[in-house]
Amino acid sequence: MSLENSFNSSLRLGGASDKAEIERLIQENQALKRAATGSSFGAASQIPFEDLEIQDQIGGGGFSLVYRGLWKGTPVAIKKWFDPNATEQLMQDFREEVMTLQTLRHPNVLQYLGACMMPPNLIMVTEHMPHSLHSVLYSMSAVDLDRKRAVFMLQDIARAFIYLHSRKPAIIHRDIKPANFLVDRAWRVKVCDFGLASNSRSMAGAGTPSYMAPELFDNKPYNEKVDVYAFGVMVNEIMAKEVPFGCMGAAEIRSTVLSGGRPELALSAPKPIQELTKKCWDTDPTVRPSFEKVLELLKDAASKV
């Protein structure tokens, strides 16, 4: 799993195939990351645990849970890491995700506010947004997400990834799915959860199977185009309002994707969106468009929806 891929060009498909060289590049990336962000957190971003009022749980998975809460009277989201063994790997995962998010400033990226770093209270505090894209699609029956609004929301997401992929080194999110996008009351969308983006333990092998590109399933070198692939799957999901691959298990999804299968195309979607979807989830990463091109195509589609 690669955070900010300083070795981006070296890991393109058909590139570095030697495992020792790949591991060297991963270690080099970690060193560059620490040099860029510093090995410790600034005092200004440290939040004492007693300053937080933790309320109801609103999300989570793996080794972290997300709560609604208050920080000095301000509504916030509180992400808390947990592990009964408090392993060094957990500490490293926590540090890396915080290091990733604290350097980002963009209207379509969740705003980092600070962190508590005293075990067992490993906590990251961010702005609070009322809804996830997943809840908008599947839990809020009163919400009518019409196609024009959906296209504008997808433009927000594309803008976020233009920014993330343009970072030096690029940030590859690796876990694009509706649950990892938050929506405010003005329908603005922000990307969150940089857990896979910030973890450099391996090149591939982890993620949400329904959105994983073939090269990830195949444990091949990858680049930022895995995010484009996942975006294409999510575009189709938003248009169809159906979970990709339905009730398939991970092994069946892997087999289907590696044999060229994709979720059933949303035939009710406008033709420009169908064409964009197919470009994004192409088997060949070099055929998939950049997010700059994705945004251009979405703007064109908005005028035709």
N, C-alpha and C positions, 0 to 999 in steps of 0.2 A: 504494500500500500504506500503510495508515494505522496508526500505532502506537496511542497512547492518544488516541482520537478526541474531542478537545475540541470539535470541530465536529460531534459525533454527530447532534444534532437537525437541523442545517442540511443534512446529507447524506442525510436519509431520502428514500426514493423519492418522487418528485413534488416534492422540494425543490429546492435550488440546482442549476440546470441550466447556468448560465453558467460556462464553463471558467475564465475569469479569476477569478471569485469563488471557485470551488473551489480554485484554486491559492493564492489569498490565504489561504483557511482552512487549507490544508495548511501554509503557511509560519507562520501564527499558531500552529498546533498544535506545530510544531517549537520555536518560541520558548518556548511554555508548558512543553514537556517539559524543555527545558534549564533553565528557571527552577526547575522542581520538583525536579530531580535534581542540578542543578549541572553545570557544563561539564567538570569534572574528577572523577577518582575519589579517594575518601578514601584516605589512606596505609594505613589499617587493612585495606583490601580488596585491596591490591596484594601479589601473590605473586611473589617472585623466581623466574625460570625455573629456576635451579639447585636450588631447593627441591623440584622436581617430578621424579618418576621415571615416565617414560612407558613403558607396556607395550604390550599388543596393541590393535589397532584393533577397535572394537565398533560403529561406525556412521559416518554422515556422508553428505554430498552437497553439490552446489553448490561453494562455496568454503570448506568446513570439513570436518574429520574429527574423530571422537570416539574417544578412547582410554580404556582402563582404565589406572589409574596409582596412584601413592602420593604423598601430600603429608605430609611429616613422619611417615611410618609409617601414615597413615590412607588406606584405600581411597577413591579419588575417581574421578570422570569428568572427563576433560580434553578440552575442545573447542578445536581449533586451527584458526584461519583461515589460508588460504594463497592467494597470488596472485603469480605470478612478477613482476608489475609493481608490486605493493604500492601500488595506486592509492588516492587519497584516498577514493573511494567505498567501497572495502573497509574502510578505517579507520573511516569513518562508520557502515557497517553493523555493524562490531564494537562500536563505542562505544554505538550505540543498543540493541543486544540486551543488552549488559551493563547499561546504564542501566535498561532495562526490568526485568530479572530481579532486580537488586540491591535494588529497592524492594519486592519481593513477599514476603509472609510468610503462608503458608497450608499446612495439612497435606497438601493435594492439589496443591501446586505444587512443582516441583523446587527444592531448597534451593541457593541461590547461596553459594559460599564465598569467592571472590575472583577476581582476574584478573591476568595479566601483560600489560603494554601496551607492551613494547619491541620494535618490529619488528626482525627478521621473526617474533618470537615473540608473536603475538597469541593469547592463550589465556584461556579462561574455565574456572574450576574449580567443579564442583558435587558434591553428594553422588552416590555411585554406587548405582544400583539394578540388580539382577541381570538383569531381563528387560524387554523391550518387550511391549506388548499385541500387536503384530504377531507376535512370536515365539511368544507364548502361543497365538495362533490358528493359525499355519501351520507352525511349526518344532518345536514340542514335542509330539510325537505321544503321549507318555505322559501328558500333561495332559488331564484331562477337565473342560472348562469347562462345567459344567452351567448351566442357565438361571437358577436362583436365584442362583448365585454371579455370573453375568454381570450380573444386574440390580443386585446390590449394588455391583459395580465401576462400573457406569454411574452409580449414585448418587454415587460419589466424583467422577466426572468432572463431573457436574452441579454439585456443591458448588464445585468449582474455578472453574467459569464463572459461578456466582452471584457469587463474589468478584471475578473479573476484570472482569465487566461492571458491577459496582457501584463500581469505582474512579472517581475524579474526576481527569481524564477517563477514560472507559471504555477498557479494553484489549480489542481485538478480535484474537483469535489468528490467524485467517485460514488456518490449516493443520491443522485437526482431521483426524486419520487415525490408525490404530492404531500406526504407527511413532513417533508423537509423544506416546505415553503409556507411562510406565514402571511396572512392577509389582514390588513387593517380595515377600518370602517369606510375608508375612501377607496377600497379595492386595490390599494397599492400592495405589491407582492415583494417579500424579502426572503432571501435564501438563508437557511440556518443549518446547524449540525455539520460541523467540519471534522467530525471524528475520524472518518476514513481519509479525508484529504490530509489530515495532519499526522497520519500514522505511517511510518516508513519501514515497518517490520518486513514487508515482502512486497513484491511487485503486484500481485493479484491474489485471487483466491477468496476475497471477501466482498460482501456487498449484498444487495437485495436482488435475488436471481432474476425476477421478472424484468429488471431494467439493465442487466449486465450485458455488455457487448461481447461478441464472440471471442475476441482476443483475451478477455478476462477469464472466461470459462476455460480457454485453452492454455492459460498460464503463459501467454506470450507477452513480449514487451508491448507497452501501450503508451498512448499520449493523451492529449486533451480531447481527442475525438471520442473517447469513451463517454464523456459528458454529453456530447452531441447525440450519440446513439440513445442514451437514456432519455434525453430531452424528446427525441422523436417518439419513443414509446409513450412518454407522458402526454405529449400532444394528442396522440391517438386516444389515450385513455380519457382525456378531458372531453374530447369530441364525442366519444362513445358512451362516456360515463359508466365504463365497465373496467374492472380490475384486469390488467393484462395477464393473459394465459389462464384466467379463471382459477380453477381448483387444482391445476397441475402442481406436482411437487417439484423440488429443486432439481432432482436428477432428470425428470422428464423435460423441464424447461431447458436445461443445459443441452440435452440431446436434440431438442427441437431447434434451438437457436443455432447450434453448430451445423445442423443439416440445412440451414437457410430459412427455417420457419420463423414467423413473426406473429404477433397478436393479429387477430382479424381486423382488417382495415375498416375504419369507420366510414362506410359508404355514404352516410348522411352528411359527412363533413364537406365543406366547400372544396372544389377541385384543387385550388392552390394549396390548401392545408393538407390534402391527401398527398400531393406531390412533394411538399416539404417533408412530411412524415417519412415517405419512402426514401428520400435523399438522406435524411438523418440516420435511419437505421440500416443503411447499406452495409453489407458485409465488409467491404473494403473501406478502411478508415480514410484513405486519401480521397474517396469520392464524397464523403460526408462534408457538408459545408462548415465553414467557420461560423462563430456566433455573429460576427459582423454581417455575413451573408444571410444568416437566419433572420436577423432583425430586418434587413432590407426586404426579405420575402414576406415577413409578417406585416410590415407596413403596406406592402402591395396588396396582401390578402385582405387587410382591414377595409380597404376601399371597395372590395368586391363581396364582402359578407353581408 
